[in-house]
């Protein structure tokens, strides 16, 4: 399944950055989203539900994410959603569902703070000049 999705959430883990043997830059982290469920009673404490996503970025986006994103940052993430089932131990029945987003674009949610944009040097343009 390759559905396009945009989510608003908070970075839950420190971004992990690596460069493969082939030179591909990859950065990934976990993102948590929360919503408040209306229970219909104004006096009742609102219930919250959370969704967890593994967000993966590649190439220049991965390098930029590694330098700009930290745990606790509020983000907007847009990309391809993949939902897959996993099982760790069939005897004990450890299994679940994992939601992954291969991000095409992301940025800080400016509803929670401010940011200053700094353009990175485009390697293709710099070598052509």
N, C-alpha and C positions, 0 to 999 in steps of 0.2 A: 504494500500500500504506500503510495507517495502523495498523500494529501498535503497541501500547503496550509500552514497554521501560523498564527501570530499569537504569542502569549506575553503576558505581563507578569513578572515574578521577581524573586530575590535570589541572588547567587548564594547557594547553600554550601558550597565547598570551594576551596582554593582552586583556581584554574590550574590544570596540568598541561604544560607545554612540552612538546618534543619535536625533533626534526628527524625524519626517517633517513635511512641509509641513502635513499634516492633524492634527498633534499626537500621533501615535502614537509611543510610546517603544519602541525596539528595541535590544537588546543581544545580541551574539553573540561566541562564542569557540570555540576548538578544545579538545577533551577527548581525552586518550589513556588507554586502559585497557591493562593488562598482565596476563599470566598466565604462570605457570611451567609448562612442559611436562615431565612426568615421563618420563625416558628409561629408567627401569628399572635403571640402574646408579648406586648411591649415590656412587661416586667421580667420575662424570661431572659436568661443569659443566651446570647446568640451562639449557635453552633458554627464552627468553622470546618471546612473541608479543604484538604490540600491535594494537589497533584504534583508529582515529581517527574522531572524530565532530565535525561542526560543530553546535554547540548554539545555538539561537536562542530568545530570550525576548521577550515583548511586554508592553506596558502597565506596571502597577505592578511585576510581577515583574522586568521589564527594568530599571526604575529602581533597585530594590533590589539586583539583581545588579551593576549598575554601581558601586554604592557599597560593596559587601561582598565581591566576588570578585576575586582577583588571580591572576596566573600562579603556578603552583606549588601552589595550594590543592587539597587532596583534597576531592572532591565526590561526592554521590549525585545523579543526575539522572533524573527520570522524565518521559516524554512520548511523543509520537508519532514513530515511526521512519519515515523515508523513505529508500529506497535508489534511487539513480538512476545511470544510465550517462552519461558525458560523453566528448566527443572534442574535442580542441583543433585538431589538424591532420590531416586525413584522409590526406594524402600521406605524412606521416612515421609515421602510425599512433599518435599520442599519444592514448590513451584510458584510461579507468579507471572505477572505481565510487566514488561518494561516498555516505557515510552521514550523514544529517542527523537531528537530534532537535529537534522543536519542543517545548520544555520546558513542562510544566504545573506542575512543582514541582522545586525543587532545594535542597540545603543542604549545609553542610560535613559531612564524614565524621568523626564524633566519635570514631572509633577511632584517629584520628591527632592529636587535640588537643581543646581545649574551646572553647565559644562562649557568648556571652550574647545572648539574644533580646531585641530591642527592637522593639516594635510600631510600624509606621508609621501616620500619621494617615490614616484613611479619608476621602477627600474627600467622598463622598456623605453620610457621617454628620456630618462637620463642618459642612457647609452646611445640613443639616436642623436643627441644634441652635440 
